[in-house]
């Protein structure tokens, strides 16, 4: 009943070999350029206008041209920032900062637009035909001013710190019927 020791050993005398697999494999693909050759045929389409010449002339007249497009006057912001160091003037300074960054006025030959909000999503448009009266209030020795537009339904639109406010008011009144 003799047994050999080599067959009864529970463990092998050779050391096990462990192969570690990485959790992810980084592969590097060669950079290829897309082909710039166009394989489809190019066809030219000749289109003729069936509109008479007067229709194109009236279309040019109906185009919207911009008279003024801009925000509040930079002097308003600067003056309020200088006075903003006092605690009493701080709310007015914050209002001037928001006016400077988030408010735009656009005067065209068709309408007046007031664009406000962080992304410009608040927009008010009205045409010159609904304007009843335009008043101006100069600020800071007349460098900029406020424009108060009264509409025919009694609504008052207050545009604050407008540069070139006198010229804009005359422009608005020139469309009055």
C-alpha positions in Angstrom: 0.0 0.0 0.0 2.7 2.2 -0.7 1.9 5.3 -2.6 4.2 7.7 -4.3 4.4 11.2 -3.0 4.2 12.8 -6.4 0.6 11.6 -7.0 -0.8 12.5 -3.6 0.3 16.1 -3.4 -2.8 18.3 -3.5 -0.9 21.3 -4.9 1.2 21.5 -8.0 4.8 22.5 -7.6 4.6 24.7 -10.7 3.6 28.3 -10.0 0.3 29.4 -11.6 0.4 31.9 -14.3 -2.2 34.7 -14.0 -3.1 36.8 -17.0 -4.6 40.1 -16.2 -7.1 41.5 -18.7 -7.5 45.3 -18.8 -11.0 46.6 -18.0 -11.1 48.6 -21.2 -9.2 48.6 -24.4 -8.0 51.7 -26.0 -7.9 51.5 -29.7 -6.5 54.1 -32.0 -8.1 54.3 -35.4 -6.2 55.9 -38.2 -7.4 59.3 -39.1 -9.0 59.3 -42.5 -10.2 62.2 -44.5 -13.6 62.2 -46.0 -13.6 62.0 -49.7 -14.1 65.3 -51.4 -15.2 63.9 -54.7 -18.8 64.3 -55.6 -20.1 61.3 -57.3 -23.6 62.5 -58.2 -24.0 64.7 -61.4 -24.7 68.4 -60.9 -27.6 69.7 -62.8 -28.2 73.4 -63.4 -31.8 74.7 -63.1 -32.6 77.9 -65.0 -35.4 79.8 -63.3 -37.1 82.8 -64.8 -39.1 85.3 -62.9 -42.7 85.6 -63.8 -43.2 88.7 -61.7 -43.4 92.1 -63.5 -40.8 94.7 -62.7 -43.2 96.8 -60.6 -43.7 93.9 -58.2 -40.0 93.8 -57.4 -39.9 97.5 -56.9 -42.7 97.4 -54.4 -41.0 94.5 -52.7 -37.9 96.6 -52.2 -40.1 99.4 -50.7 -41.7 97.0 -48.3 -38.3 95.8 -46.9 -37.6 96.7 -43.3 -34.7 99.1 -42.9 -33.2 99.7 -39.5 -32.9 103.3 -38.3 -31.5 102.5 -34.8 -30.5 99.2 -33.2 -28.8 99.3 -29.8 -29.0 99.1 -26.1 -29.0 101.6 -23.3 -26.4 104.4 -23.4 -23.0 103.4 -22.0 -22.8 106.7 -20.1 -25.8 105.6 -18.0 -24.0 102.5 -16.9 -20.8 104.3 -16.2 -22.4 107.1 -14.2 -24.4 104.5 -12.1 -21.3 102.4 -11.5 -19.5 105.5 -10.2 -22.4 106.3 -7.9 -23.0 102.7 -7.0 -20.3 102.7 -4.3 -22.8 104.4 -2.0 -25.3 102.0 -0.5 -28.2 104.2 -1.3 -27.5 104.2 -5.1 -26.9 100.4 -5.3 -30.4 99.4 -6.5 -30.2 102.0 -9.3 -26.8 100.7 -10.3 -28.1 97.2 -10.6 -31.0 98.4 -12.7 -28.5 100.2 -15.0 -26.3 97.0 -15.3 -29.4 94.9 -16.3 -30.4 97.6 -18.8 -27.0 97.7 -20.3 -26.7 93.9 -20.8 -30.3 92.7 -21.3 -32.2 95.4 -23.2 -32.2 96.4 -26.8 -34.2 98.9 -28.8 -34.8 98.6 -32.5 -36.4 101.3 -34.6 -37.2 100.4 -38.2 -39.3 102.0 -40.9 -42.1 99.5 -40.1 -42.1 99.1 -36.3 -40.5 99.7 -32.9 -39.1 96.7 -31.1 -38.1 96.4 -27.4 -36.1 93.2 -26.8 -35.3 92.2 -23.2 -34.6 89.2 -21.1 -31.5 87.0 -20.6 -31.8 85.4 -24.0 -33.9 88.0 -25.7 -37.1 86.0 -25.4 -39.2 89.0 -24.2 -40.1 91.1 -27.2 -42.6 93.9 -27.7 -43.3 95.1 -31.1 -45.7 97.9 -32.3 -46.1 99.8 -35.5 -46.0 103.5 -36.0 -49.7 103.6 -36.8 -50.6 103.0 -33.2 -48.4 105.8 -31.8 -50.4 108.7 -30.4 -47.7 110.8 -28.8 -43.9 110.7 -28.2 -42.3 112.6 -25.3 -38.6 112.9 -24.4 -36.9 113.4 -21.0 -33.2 114.3 -21.2 -30.8 112.8 -18.7 -27.2 113.8 -17.8 -27.0 117.2 -19.5 -28.7 115.8 -22.6 -26.3 113.0 -23.5 -29.0 110.3 -23.3 -32.6 110.4 -22.4 -35.9 108.5 -21.9 -38.5 108.2 -24.6 -42.1 107.9 -23.5 -44.4 106.6 -26.3 -48.1 106.8 -25.7 -50.1 104.4 -27.9 -53.7 105.0 -29.1 -55.1 102.6 -26.6 -53.6 104.5 -23.7 -50.6 102.3 -23.1 -47.4 104.1 -22.2 -44.1 102.5 -23.3 -41.1 103.9 -21.4 -37.7 103.5 -23.1 -34.9 104.3 -20.7 -31.4 105.6 -21.4 -31.7 105.8 -25.2 -28.8 107.3 -27.1 -29.7 109.8 -29.8 -33.1 110.1 -28.2 -34.1 113.4 -29.9 -33.4 112.0 -33.4 -35.3 108.8 -32.6 -38.3 110.8 -31.3 -38.4 112.9 -34.4 -38.1 109.7 -36.5 -41.1 108.2 -34.6 -43.2 111.4 -35.1 -42.4 111.5 -38.8 -44.6 108.4 -39.3 -47.5 110.0 -37.6 -50.6 110.4 -39.8 
